[in-house]
Amino acid sequence: MGPAGPAQRDALRVLRPGGRFRFQPRTGQAAHAPDTYNGDLIPVERVKTVARESGCPILSITDPNTPHTIFEIAKPEVVSRRPHSPVGK
C-alpha cells in the first residue's frame, strides 16, 4: 500500500466521533501539464477498503473514477457503555 492508505487511516483515526472527512483523491487520470503535481494514485476500491477496515461508513462518493471524485466518510459516534440506572433510584 502506498502513502495514501496510511494517510487516510490517520485522518480517520484522529477524526472526532461523529466527525466527517471529505477529500478528493487522484483516482486515475493525471494532469497533463508538465509543471503539475499529480499526487499519489488512490483507487476507489482502496478508499472503500480502508474505510471498511476502520469501521467508518462512506456517506457519499461523487463522480467515481473521474478526476473529480470526492469521498465523504464519517466516524461513528461513541456509544456509552455505562449501565443506565433506573429513574428514581
Disulfide bonds with the S-S distance in Angstrom:
none
